[in-house]
Amino acid sequence: MDKHDEQLLQQFFSEAAQQTVEDNGFTERVMNRLPKRVKTYTRLWTAFCILVAAVLFTVFHGWELLLVQIEVFLRTTVVEPPHVNPVMVVFVLFSLMMIGVYEFLSYERVIR
C-alpha cells in the first residue's frame, strides 16, 4: 500500500471515530444494569488459582526443582557456562512479577 492509500484510510477512520450515535443514554443504562457480581467472581477465582499454585509450588518443593533444572542447564551447556549475577536474576524475576501485576490490574479495569 502506498502513502496516498494510507492517508485516505487514516482520514476515513479518523472521521468515522468522531461520529457519535445519539441513543438518549441507552448504552449507559444498559452498562449500569449489567451484574456487578461477575467482577467479584473473577477476582475470587483468580485469587483462588494463585493460592492453589503457590500451595502446590510449596508442597512439591518447587524451588528445589527449579534450582536443579537451572543447575543441569548450566552444567550441560557446550560452551563456558554464563556467569549469572544473582542480583540480575532477582531483578528479572521482580520485573516479570510487576508485569504480571500490571496485566492483572489492567484486565480488571477492562472488565469494569
N, CA, C and O atoms as a GROMACS GRO file, in nm:
protein
  448
    1MET      N    1   0.084  -0.117   0.000
    1MET     CA    2   0.000   0.000   0.000
    1MET      C    3   0.090   0.124   0.000
    1MET      O    4   0.187   0.132   0.075
    2ASP      N    5   0.056   0.220  -0.084
    2ASP     CA    6   0.138   0.340  -0.088
    2ASP      C    7   0.089   0.444   0.013
    2ASP      O    8  -0.012   0.425   0.080
    3LYS      N    9   0.162   0.554   0.021
    3LYS     CA   10   0.132   0.656   0.123
    3LYS      C   11  -0.004   0.722   0.100
    3LYS      O   12  -0.072   0.758   0.196
    4HIS      N   13  -0.042   0.739  -0.025
    4HIS     CA   14  -0.170   0.802  -0.055
    4HIS      C   15  -0.286   0.716  -0.002
    4HIS      O   16  -0.378   0.768   0.061
    5ASP      N   17  -0.278   0.587  -0.027
    5ASP     CA   18  -0.382   0.497   0.025
    5ASP      C   19  -0.385   0.499   0.178
    5ASP      O   20  -0.491   0.499   0.240
    6GLU      N   21  -0.268   0.501   0.236
    6GLU     CA   22  -0.259   0.504   0.383
    6GLU      C   23  -0.323   0.631   0.438
    6GLU      O   24  -0.394   0.626   0.538
    7GLN      N   25  -0.298   0.744   0.374
    7GLN     CA   26  -0.357   0.871   0.418
    7GLN      C   27  -0.509   0.869   0.403
    7GLN      O   28  -0.581   0.918   0.490
    8LEU      N   29  -0.558   0.813   0.293
    8LEU     CA   30  -0.702   0.804   0.274
    8LEU      C   31  -0.767   0.718   0.382
    8LEU      O   32  -0.872   0.752   0.436
    9LEU      N   33  -0.704   0.606   0.412
    9LEU     CA   34  -0.758   0.520   0.517
    9LEU      C   35  -0.759   0.589   0.652
    9LEU      O   36  -0.858   0.583   0.725
   10GLN      N   37  -0.649   0.655   0.686
   10GLN     CA   38  -0.644   0.726   0.815
   10GLN      C   39  -0.747   0.837   0.822
   10GLN      O   40  -0.809   0.857   0.926
   11GLN      N   41  -0.767   0.909   0.712
   11GLN     CA   42  -0.866   1.016   0.710
   11GLN      C   43  -1.006   0.957   0.728
   11GLN      O   44  -1.086   1.011   0.805
   12PHE      N   45  -1.036   0.848   0.659
   12PHE     CA   46  -1.168   0.786   0.669
   12PHE      C   47  -1.195   0.739   0.812
   12PHE      O   48  -1.302   0.765   0.867
   13PHE      N   49  -1.096   0.669   0.871
   13PHE     CA   50  -1.119   0.616   1.005
   13PHE      C   51  -1.120   0.725   1.112
   13PHE      O   52  -1.188   0.711   1.214
   14SER      N   53  -1.045   0.832   1.092
   14SER     CA   54  -1.049   0.940   1.190
   14SER      C   55  -1.185   1.010   1.187
   14SER      O   56  -1.238   1.049   1.292
   15GLU      N   57  -1.243   1.027   1.068
   15GLU     CA   58  -1.376   1.086   1.059
   15GLU      C   59  -1.481   0.993   1.120
   15GLU      O   60  -1.574   1.038   1.187
   16ALA      N   61  -1.467   0.864   1.096
   16ALA     CA   62  -1.564   0.767   1.149
   16ALA      C   63  -1.554   0.760   1.301
   16ALA      O   64  -1.656   0.740   1.368
   17ALA      N   65  -1.436   0.775   1.356
   17ALA     CA   66  -1.419   0.767   1.501
   17ALA      C   67  -1.481   0.887   1.572
   17ALA      O   68  -1.517   0.878   1.689
   18GLN      N   69  -1.494   0.998   1.502
   18GLN     CA   70  -1.550   1.118   1.563
   18GLN      C   71  -1.703   1.119   1.560
   18GLN      O   72  -1.765   1.200   1.629
   19GLN      N   73  -1.764   1.031   1.484
   19GLN     CA   74  -1.908   1.026   1.476
   19GLN      C   75  -1.965   0.964   1.602
   19GLN      O   76  -1.908   0.870   1.658
   20THR      N   77  -2.077   1.017   1.646
   20THR     CA   78  -2.146   0.960   1.761
   20THR      C   79  -2.290   0.931   1.722
   20THR      O   80  -2.351   1.002   1.642
   21VAL      N   81  -2.342   0.826   1.781
   21VAL     CA   82  -2.481   0.790   1.757
   21VAL      C   83  -2.558   0.827   1.883
   21VAL      O   84  -2.528   0.778   1.991
   22GLU      N   85  -2.656   0.912   1.869
   22GLU     CA   86  -2.735   0.957   1.983
   22GLU      C   87  -2.835   0.847   2.020
   22GLU      O   88  -2.920   0.810   1.939
   23ASP      N   89  -2.824   0.797   2.141
   23ASP     CA   90  -2.916   0.691   2.185
   23ASP      C   91  -2.989   0.727   2.313
   23ASP      O   92  -3.046   0.640   2.379
   24ASN      N   93  -2.988   0.854   2.348
   24ASN     CA   94  -3.059   0.905   2.467
   24ASN      C   95  -3.018   0.831   2.595
   24ASN      O   96  -3.102   0.804   2.682
   25GLY      N   97  -2.890   0.798   2.606
   25GLY     CA   98  -2.841   0.734   2.727
   25GLY      C   99  -2.868   0.585   2.736
   25GLY      O  100  -2.848   0.526   2.842
   26PHE      N  101  -2.914   0.523   2.628
   26PHE     CA  102  -2.948   0.381   2.632
   26PHE      C  103  -2.826   0.295   2.664
   26PHE      O  104  -2.834   0.205   2.748
   27THR      N  105  -2.714   0.322   2.600
   27THR     CA  106  -2.593   0.242   2.622
   27THR      C  107  -2.549   0.250   2.767
   27THR      O  108  -2.515   0.148   2.827
   28GLU      N  109  -2.550   0.368   2.823
   28GLU     CA  110  -2.508   0.386   2.962
   28GLU      C  111  -2.602   0.312   3.057
   28GLU      O  112  -2.557   0.251   3.154
   29ARG      N  113  -2.732   0.318   3.032
   29ARG     CA  114  -2.828   0.247   3.118
   29ARG      C  115  -2.806   0.096   3.112
   29ARG      O  116  -2.812   0.028   3.214
   30VAL      N  117  -2.781   0.045   2.993
   30VAL     CA  118  -2.757  -0.100   2.979
   30VAL      C  119  -2.630  -0.139   3.053
   30VAL      O  120  -2.630  -0.240   3.124
   31MET      N  121  -2.524  -0.063   3.037
   31MET     CA  122  -2.398  -0.096   3.105
   31MET      C  123  -2.413  -0.090   3.256
   31MET      O  124  -2.352  -0.170   3.327
   32ASN      N  125  -2.492   0.003   3.307
   32ASN     CA  126  -2.513   0.013   3.452
   32ASN      C  127  -2.599  -0.100   3.507
   32ASN      O  128  -2.590  -0.132   3.625
   33ARG      N  129  -2.682  -0.160   3.422
   33ARG     CA  130  -2.768  -0.268   3.469
   33ARG      C  131  -2.702  -0.405   3.462
   33ARG      O  132  -2.758  -0.503   3.512
   34LEU      N  133  -2.585  -0.414   3.402
   34LEU     CA  134  -2.516  -0.542   3.398
   34LEU      C  135  -2.478  -0.585   3.539
   34LEU      O  136  -2.448  -0.500   3.623
   35PRO      N  137  -2.478  -0.715   3.566
   35PRO     CA  138  -2.449  -0.761   3.703
   35PRO      C  139  -2.307  -0.727   3.746
   35PRO      O  140  -2.212  -0.745   3.670
   36LYS      N  141  -2.294  -0.676   3.868
   36LYS     CA  142  -2.164  -0.638   3.922
   36LYS      C  143  -2.091  -0.759   3.983
   36LYS      O  144  -1.969  -0.757   3.996
   37ARG      N  145  -2.164  -0.862   4.021
   37ARG     CA  146  -2.101  -0.973   4.091
   37ARG      C  147  -2.007  -1.054   4.003
   37ARG      O  148  -1.926  -1.131   4.055
   38VAL      N  149  -2.017  -1.039   3.872
   38VAL     CA  150  -1.926  -1.111   3.784
   38VAL      C  151  -1.782  -1.070   3.813
   38VAL      O  152  -1.691  -1.153   3.812
   39LYS      N  153  -1.762  -0.940   3.839
   39LYS     CA  154  -1.628  -0.892   3.873
   39LYS      C  155  -1.578  -0.960   3.999
   39LYS      O  156  -1.461  -0.997   4.008
   40THR      N  157  -1.666  -0.975   4.098
   40THR     CA  158  -1.626  -1.038   4.224
   40THR      C  159  -1.588  -1.182   4.201
   40THR      O  160  -1.488  -1.229   4.254
   41TYR      N  161  -1.666  -1.254   4.121
   41TYR     CA  162  -1.635  -1.394   4.094
   41TYR      C  163  -1.501  -1.409   4.021
   41TYR      O  164  -1.424  -1.500   4.052
   42THR      N  165  -1.474  -1.322   3.925
   42THR     CA  166  -1.348  -1.334   3.853
   42THR      C  167  -1.230  -1.304   3.945
   42THR      O  168  -1.126  -1.370   3.937
   43ARG      N  169  -1.245  -1.206   4.033
   43ARG     CA  170  -1.138  -1.178   4.128
   43ARG      C  171  -1.116  -1.293   4.224
   43ARG      O  172  -1.002  -1.331   4.251
   44LEU      N  173  -1.224  -1.350   4.275
   44LEU     CA  174  -1.212  -1.464   4.366
   44LEU      C  175  -1.150  -1.584   4.297
   44LEU      O  176  -1.066  -1.653   4.354
   45TRP      N  177  -1.191  -1.609   4.174
   45TRP     CA  178  -1.137  -1.723   4.100
   45TRP      C  179  -0.987  -1.704   4.074
   45TRP      O  180  -0.910  -1.798   4.089
   46THR      N  181  -0.947  -1.584   4.035
   46THR     CA  182  -0.806  -1.556   4.010
   46THR      C  183  -0.725  -1.571   4.139
   46THR      O  184  -0.618  -1.632   4.137
   47ALA      N  185  -0.775  -1.517   4.249
   47ALA     CA  186  -0.705  -1.530   4.377
   47ALA      C  187  -0.696  -1.676   4.420
   47ALA      O  188  -0.592  -1.719   4.470
   48PHE      N  189  -0.802  -1.752   4.400
   48PHE     CA  190  -0.802  -1.894   4.435
   48PHE      C  191  -0.697  -1.970   4.353
   48PHE      O  192  -0.623  -2.051   4.408
   49CYS      N  193  -0.690  -1.945   4.224
   49CYS     CA  194  -0.593  -2.013   4.138
   49CYS      C  195  -0.450  -1.978   4.177
   49CYS      O  196  -0.363  -2.065   4.178
   50ILE      N  197  -0.426  -1.852   4.210
   50ILE     CA  198  -0.292  -1.812   4.252
   50ILE      C  199  -0.256  -1.880   4.384
   50ILE      O  200  -0.143  -1.926   4.401
   51LEU      N  201  -0.351  -1.886   4.476
   51LEU     CA  202  -0.327  -1.952   4.604
   51LEU      C  203  -0.298  -2.101   4.586
   51LEU      O  204  -0.206  -2.154   4.648
   52VAL      N  205  -0.375  -2.168   4.502
   52VAL     CA  206  -0.353  -2.310   4.478
   52VAL      C  207  -0.216  -2.332   4.414
   52VAL      O  208  -0.144  -2.424   4.452
   53ALA      N  209  -0.180  -2.248   4.318
   53ALA     CA  210  -0.049  -2.260   4.254
   53ALA      C  211   0.064  -2.241   4.356
   53ALA      O  212   0.163  -2.314   4.352
   54ALA      N  213   0.050  -2.144   4.446
   54ALA     CA  214   0.153  -2.120   4.547
   54ALA      C  215   0.162  -2.238   4.644
   54ALA      O  216   0.272  -2.279   4.682
   55VAL      N  217   0.049  -2.293   4.684
   55VAL     CA  218   0.050  -2.407   4.775
   55VAL      C  219   0.113  -2.528   4.708
   55VAL      O  220   0.196  -2.596   4.769
   56LEU      N  221   0.076  -2.557   4.585
   56LEU     CA  222   0.135  -2.670   4.513
   56LEU      C  223   0.284  -2.651   4.491
   56LEU      O  224   0.362  -2.746   4.502
   57PHE      N  225   0.324  -2.529   4.460
   57PHE     CA  226   0.466  -2.500   4.441
   57PHE      C  227   0.544  -2.528   4.570
   57PHE      O  228   0.655  -2.580   4.566
   58THR      N  229   0.484  -2.493   4.684
   58THR     CA  230   0.548  -2.516   4.812
   58THR      C  231   0.546  -2.664   4.849
   58THR      O  232   0.648  -2.718   4.894
   59VAL      N  233   0.433  -2.730   4.832
   59VAL     CA  234   0.419  -2.871   4.870
   59VAL      C  235   0.515  -2.960   4.791
   59VAL      O  236   0.575  -3.052   4.847
   60PHE      N  237   0.529  -2.932   4.664
   60PHE     CA  238   0.615  -3.015   4.580
   60PHE      C  239   0.757  -2.961   4.568
   60PHE      O  240   0.832  -3.000   4.478
   61HIS      N  241   0.795  -2.873   4.659
   61HIS     CA  242   0.931  -2.818   4.666
   61HIS      C  243   0.974  -2.760   4.531
   61HIS      O  244   1.076  -2.799   4.474
   62GLY      N  245   0.895  -2.669   4.482
   62GLY     CA  246   0.918  -2.609   4.352
   62GLY      C  247   1.052  -2.539   4.340
   62GLY      O  248   1.115  -2.544   4.234
   63TRP      N  249   1.098  -2.474   4.447
   63TRP     CA  250   1.226  -2.405   4.440
   63TRP      C  251   1.340  -2.504   4.419
   63TRP      O  252   1.432  -2.478   4.342
   64GLU      N  253   1.332  -2.618   4.488
   64GLU     CA  254   1.437  -2.718   4.471
   64GLU      C  255   1.439  -2.770   4.327
   64GLU      O  256   1.545  -2.783   4.267
   65LEU      N  257   1.322  -2.800   4.274
   65LEU     CA  258   1.314  -2.847   4.135
   65LEU      C  259   1.366  -2.742   4.037
   65LEU      O  260   1.436  -2.774   3.942
   66LEU      N  261   1.330  -2.619   4.062
   66LEU     CA  262   1.375  -2.511   3.975
   66LEU      C  263   1.526  -2.494   3.980
   66LEU      O  264   1.591  -2.478   3.877
   67LEU      N  265   1.582  -2.498   4.100
   67LEU     CA  266   1.728  -2.486   4.114
   67LEU      C  267   1.801  -2.602   4.049
   67LEU      O  268   1.906  -2.583   3.988
   68VAL      N  269   1.746  -2.724   4.062
   68VAL     CA  270   1.808  -2.841   3.999
   68VAL      C  271   1.807  -2.824   3.847
   68VAL      O  272   1.907  -2.853   3.781
   69GLN      N  273   1.695  -2.778   3.792
   69GLN     CA  274   1.688  -2.760   3.648
   69GLN      C  275   1.785  -2.653   3.600
   69GLN      O  276   1.848  -2.668   3.495
   70ILE      N  277   1.798  -2.547   3.675
   70ILE     CA  278   1.894  -2.442   3.638
   70ILE      C  279   2.036  -2.496   3.644
   70ILE      O  280   2.117  -2.469   3.555
   71GLU      N  281   2.066  -2.574   3.748
   71GLU     CA  282   2.200  -2.632   3.762
   71GLU      C  283   2.230  -2.728   3.646
   71GLU      O  284   2.339  -2.724   3.590
   72VAL      N  285   2.134  -2.812   3.610
   72VAL     CA  286   2.152  -2.904   3.498
   72VAL      C  287   2.176  -2.827   3.370
   72VAL      O  288   2.264  -2.861   3.291
   73PHE      N  289   2.097  -2.722   3.349
   73PHE     CA  290   2.115  -2.640   3.230
   73PHE      C  291   2.255  -2.580   3.224
   73PHE      O  292   2.320  -2.584   3.120
   74LEU      N  293   2.300  -2.524   3.336
   74LEU     CA  294   2.431  -2.460   3.338
   74LEU      C  295   2.544  -2.560   3.321
   74LEU      O  296   2.646  -2.529   3.260
   75ARG      N  297   2.527  -2.680   3.375
   75ARG     CA  298   2.633  -2.781   3.364
   75ARG      C  299   2.639  -2.846   3.226
   75ARG      O  300   2.743  -2.898   3.187
   76THR      N  301   2.531  -2.842   3.153
   76THR     CA  302   2.528  -2.910   3.024
   76THR      C  303   2.546  -2.817   2.905
   76THR      O  304   2.536  -2.861   2.790
   77THR      N  305   2.572  -2.692   2.929
   77THR     CA  306   2.597  -2.603   2.815
   77THR      C  307   2.730  -2.639   2.752
   77THR      O  308   2.826  -2.672   2.822
   78VAL      N  309   2.734  -2.633   2.620
   78VAL     CA  310   2.853  -2.675   2.548
   78VAL      C  311   2.968  -2.578   2.571
   78VAL      O  312   3.082  -2.620   2.593
   79VAL      N  313   2.939  -2.452   2.566
   79VAL     CA  314   3.042  -2.351   2.587
   79VAL      C  315   3.056  -2.323   2.736
   79VAL      O  316   2.985  -2.381   2.818
   80GLU      N  317   3.144  -2.236   2.767
   80GLU     CA  318   3.164  -2.197   2.906
   80GLU      C  319   3.032  -2.146   2.964
   80GLU      O  320   2.966  -2.062   2.904
   81PRO      N  321   2.994  -2.198   3.082
   81PRO     CA  322   2.866  -2.154   3.140
   81PRO      C  323   2.866  -2.003   3.164
   81PRO      O  324   2.967  -1.945   3.205
   82PRO      N  325   2.755  -1.942   3.138
   82PRO     CA  326   2.748  -1.797   3.159
   82PRO      C  327   2.757  -1.763   3.308
   82PRO      O  328   2.713  -1.840   3.393
   83HIS      N  329   2.812  -1.650   3.335
   83HIS     CA  330   2.821  -1.605   3.473
   83HIS      C  331   2.689  -1.538   3.510
   83HIS      O  332   2.653  -1.434   3.454
   84VAL      N  333   2.618  -1.598   3.602
   84VAL     CA  334   2.486  -1.549   3.640
   84VAL      C  335   2.501  -1.463   3.764
   84VAL      O  336   2.546  -1.508   3.869
   85ASN      N  337   2.463  -1.340   3.751
   85ASN     CA  338   2.466  -1.248   3.862
   85ASN      C  339   2.334  -1.262   3.938
   85ASN      O  340   2.228  -1.237   3.880
   86PRO      N  341   2.338  -1.300   4.066
   86PRO     CA  342   2.213  -1.318   4.141
   86PRO      C  343   2.127  -1.193   4.148
   86PRO      O  344   2.005  -1.202   4.152
   87VAL      N  345   2.190  -1.077   4.148
   87VAL     CA  346   2.114  -0.953   4.152
   87VAL      C  347   2.031  -0.938   4.024
   87VAL      O  348   1.916  -0.894   4.029
   88MET      N  349   2.089  -0.976   3.912
   88MET     CA  350   2.016  -0.967   3.785
   88MET      C  351   1.900  -1.067   3.782
   88MET      O  352   1.793  -1.036   3.729
   89VAL      N  353   1.921  -1.186   3.838
   89VAL     CA  354   1.814  -1.285   3.843
   89VAL      C  355   1.698  -1.231   3.926
   89VAL      O  356   1.583  -1.242   3.885
   90VAL      N  357   1.728  -1.174   4.041
   90VAL     CA  358   1.624  -1.116   4.125
   90VAL      C  359   1.555  -1.002   4.053
   90VAL      O  360   1.433  -0.989   4.059
   91PHE      N  361   1.632  -0.919   3.985
   91PHE     CA  362   1.574  -0.806   3.910
   91PHE      C  363   1.480  -0.855   3.800
   91PHE      O  364   1.371  -0.801   3.783
   92VAL      N  365   1.521  -0.956   3.726
   92VAL     CA  366   1.436  -1.010   3.618
   92VAL      C  367   1.309  -1.070   3.676
   92VAL      O  368   1.200  -1.046   3.624
   93LEU      N  369   1.322  -1.149   3.783
   93LEU     CA  370   1.203  -1.210   3.844
   93LEU      C  371   1.108  -1.102   3.898
   93LEU      O  372   0.987  -1.114   3.882
   94PHE      N  373   1.163  -1.000   3.961
   94PHE     CA  374   1.080  -0.891   4.012
   94PHE      C  375   1.011  -0.818   3.898
   94PHE      O  376   0.893  -0.784   3.908
   95SER      N  377   1.083  -0.795   3.788
   95SER     CA  378   1.024  -0.727   3.673
   95SER      C  379   0.910  -0.809   3.615
   95SER      O  380   0.804  -0.755   3.583
   96LEU      N  381   0.930  -0.939   3.601
   96LEU     CA  382   0.824  -1.025   3.549
   96LEU      C  383   0.703  -1.025   3.642
   96LEU      O  384   0.589  -1.025   3.596
   97MET      N  385   0.729  -1.025   3.772
   97MET     CA  386   0.619  -1.021   3.867
   97MET      C  387   0.542  -0.890   3.854
   97MET      O  388   0.419  -0.890   3.859
   98MET      N  389   0.611  -0.778   3.838
   98MET     CA  390   0.545  -0.649   3.825
   98MET      C  391   0.464  -0.642   3.694
   98MET      O  392   0.356  -0.583   3.691
   99ILE      N  393   0.516  -0.702   3.588
   99ILE     CA  394   0.441  -0.707   3.463
   99ILE      C  395   0.314  -0.787   3.483
   99ILE      O  396   0.207  -0.749   3.433
  100GLY      N  397   0.324  -0.899   3.555
  100GLY     CA  398   0.205  -0.979   3.584
  100GLY      C  399   0.102  -0.902   3.664
  100GLY      O  400  -0.017  -0.909   3.635
  101VAL      N  401   0.147  -0.828   3.765
  101VAL     CA  402   0.055  -0.747   3.846
  101VAL      C  403  -0.010  -0.640   3.760
  101VAL      O  404  -0.130  -0.616   3.770
  102TYR      N  405   0.068  -0.575   3.675
  102TYR     CA  406   0.014  -0.472   3.586
  102TYR      C  407  -0.092  -0.532   3.493
  102TYR      O  408  -0.199  -0.474   3.475
  103GLU      N  409  -0.061  -0.647   3.434
  103GLU     CA  410  -0.157  -0.711   3.344
  103GLU      C  411  -0.285  -0.748   3.418
  103GLU      O  412  -0.395  -0.733   3.365
  104PHE      N  413  -0.271  -0.797   3.541
  104PHE     CA  414  -0.388  -0.834   3.621
  104PHE      C  415  -0.474  -0.711   3.648
  104PHE      O  416  -0.596  -0.715   3.632
  105LEU      N  417  -0.411  -0.601   3.688
  105LEU     CA  418  -0.486  -0.479   3.719
  105LEU      C  419  -0.549  -0.419   3.594
  105LEU      O  420  -0.662  -0.371   3.599
  106SER      N  421  -0.478  -0.420   3.482
  106SER     CA  422  -0.534  -0.365   3.360
  106SER      C  423  -0.649  -0.452   3.310
  106SER      O  424  -0.744  -0.400   3.253
  107TYR      N  425  -0.642  -0.582   3.331
  107TYR     CA  426  -0.752  -0.672   3.294
  107TYR      C  427  -0.874  -0.640   3.379
  107TYR      O  428  -0.986  -0.640   3.329
  108GLU      N  429  -0.853  -0.612   3.507
  108GLU     CA  430  -0.965  -0.578   3.595
  108GLU      C  431  -1.030  -0.447   3.550
  108GLU      O  432  -1.152  -0.434   3.559
  109ARG      N  433  -0.949  -0.350   3.501
  109ARG     CA  434  -1.006  -0.224   3.453
  109ARG      C  435  -1.088  -0.247   3.327
  109ARG      O  436  -1.189  -0.180   3.306
  110VAL      N  437  -1.047  -0.339   3.242
  110VAL     CA  438  -1.119  -0.365   3.118
  110VAL      C  439  -1.254  -0.428   3.151
  110VAL      O  440  -1.353  -0.398   3.085
  111ILE      N  441  -1.259  -0.514   3.252
  111ILE     CA  442  -1.384  -0.581   3.289
  111ILE      C  443  -1.485  -0.480   3.343
  111ILE      O  444  -1.604  -0.492   3.316
  112ARG      N  445  -1.437  -0.381   3.419
  112ARG     CA  446  -1.528  -0.281   3.475
  112ARG      C  447  -1.593  -0.210   3.365
  112ARG      O  448  -1.674  -0.120   3.389
   0.00000   0.00000   0.00000
